[in-house]
Amino acid sequence: MKKGKFLLISGLVMVLIFMLAACSKDSNADGKNEEVTLKFWVFGATNYDELAKEYEKENPGVKVKVKTSENDDHHNGLFTALSAGHGAPDLAMIEIDQLDRFKEAKDRFVNLYDVGADKVKDKYLDWKWEIGESEDGDFLYGLPTDIGPKAMFFRTDLFEKAGLPTDPDKVQEMIQSKDDLIQAGEKIKEKTGKPLVDSMEMAYRAVIDGATESFYDEKGNLLVENDGNAVKKSLRFGRGIQ
């Protein structure tokens, strides 16, 4: 099996790539296929260890070695290995906010379009798929595992003390926008003395995750000096500045 390039994989494309790797088994002098070993680096709680075992059972001759590390150690180690040109795994996960720096090492990656990724493109949302592409769209670094849906967890006792609904469906109806969230938070703070969120980051994410523009507008213009910059608004909101 050819080495040297790195496959960034995730989700539905995993089986596809493993199958391609399994078809690339080396043969010994007797013409028998030797076992293929794939190194797979992951971070966080992904359950890929169990999934790898299931795959090995279904595909005799393929061994998947899963290495799990903490987020920072994982990405720093991976970037170092790619930069050095040796030591990188065959497969790996990359957090979306780390992706840009890895895209600079394009020659270290396998273009997933060359191994049939376009066959599963219809299983993904266009905007999420495009995150894994090069700027010109002809090179695919990897595929997403999810679209990051958010859920709100809340203390029913505090909502009840504040005179707010506690049924999840009713809470969803009540909080439909940033302004709704602010109003609920102000009422909870007034009635119970407790904040609605426990960190500035949570408040920041409540705004930025729903923004259609961040540093750039739809035409690619930088919004640093623009009052419409969603990042600036989100930071101000997170710090309690309206």
Residue pairs with C-beta under 8 A, 6 or more apart in sequence:
1 21
1 24
1 25
1 26
1 36
2 24
3 90
5 108
5 109
5 110
6 82
6 88
6 89
6 90
6 92
6 108
6 109
6 110
7 17
7 90
7 91
7 92
7 109
7 110
7 112
7 142
8 91
8 92
8 93
8 94
8 102
8 109
8 112
8 132
8 141
8 142
9 17
9 91
9 92
9 93
9 112
9 142
9 143
10 93
10 142
10 143
10 144
10 145
11 143
11 144
11 145
11 146
12 120
12 123
12 124
12 143
13 112
13 117
13 120
13 142
13 143
14 51
14 91
15 55
16 115
16 116
16 117
16 119
16 120
17 91
17 112
17 115
18 38
18 55
18 59
18 62
18 64
19 59
20 115
20 116
21 36
21 38
21 62
21 90
22 36
22 59
22 61
22 62
24 36
25 33
25 34
25 35
25 36
25 61
26 33
26 34
26 36
27 33
27 34
28 34
33 61
34 61
35 61
35 62
35 63
36 61
36 62
36 63
37 63
37 64
37 65
38 62
38 63
38 64
38 65
38 89
38 90
38 91
39 65
39 67
39 89
39 90
39 91
40 48
40 52
40 64
40 65
40 66
40 67
40 89
40 90
40 91
40 92
41 66
41 67
41 69
41 74
41 77
41 78
41 89
41 91
41 92
41 93
42 48
42 66
42 67
42 68
42 69
42 74
42 92
42 93
43 68
43 69
43 70
43 71
43 74
43 75
43 93
43 95
44 68
44 71
46 68
46 93
48 66
48 68
49 66
49 68
52 64
52 66
55 62
55 64
56 62
56 63
56 64
67 89
69 77
71 95
74 93
75 94
75 95
75 98
78 88
78 89
78 92
78 94
78 102
79 101
79 102
79 105
80 87
81 87
81 88
81 89
82 88
82 102
82 105
82 108
83 105
85 108
88 108
93 145
94 102
94 142
96 131
96 144
99 131
99 132
99 141
99 142
102 109
102 141
103 134
103 141
106 134
106 139
106 141
109 139
109 141
111 139
111 140
112 132
112 140
112 141
112 142
112 143
113 138
113 139
113 140
117 140
117 143
120 143
121 129
124 143
124 144
125 147
128 144
128 147
129 143
129 144
130 137
131 144
132 140
132 141
132 142
132 143
132 144
133 139
133 140
133 141
134 140
134 141
148 209
150 205
150 209
152 171
152 175
154 171
155 194
156 166
158 188
158 192
158 194
159 165
159 166
159 171
159 188
160 166
161 191
161 192
162 184
162 187
162 188
162 190
162 191
162 192
163 187
163 191
164 171
164 174
164 184
164 187
164 188
165 171
165 174
174 180
174 184
175 181
175 184
178 206
178 207
178 210
178 237
181 196
181 206
184 196
185 195
185 196
185 197
188 194
188 195
188 196
189 195
189 196
197 203
197 206
200 238
200 239
201 238
202 238
203 237
203 238
203 240
204 234
204 235
204 237
204 238
205 234
206 237
207 230
207 233
207 234
207 237
207 238
208 214
208 230
208 231
208 234
211 230
211 233
211 234
212 218
212 230
213 223
213 228
213 229
213 230
214 223
214 229
214 230
214 231
215 222
215 223
215 224
215 229
215 231
216 222
216 223
217 223
217 226
217 228
223 229
223 230
223 231
236 242
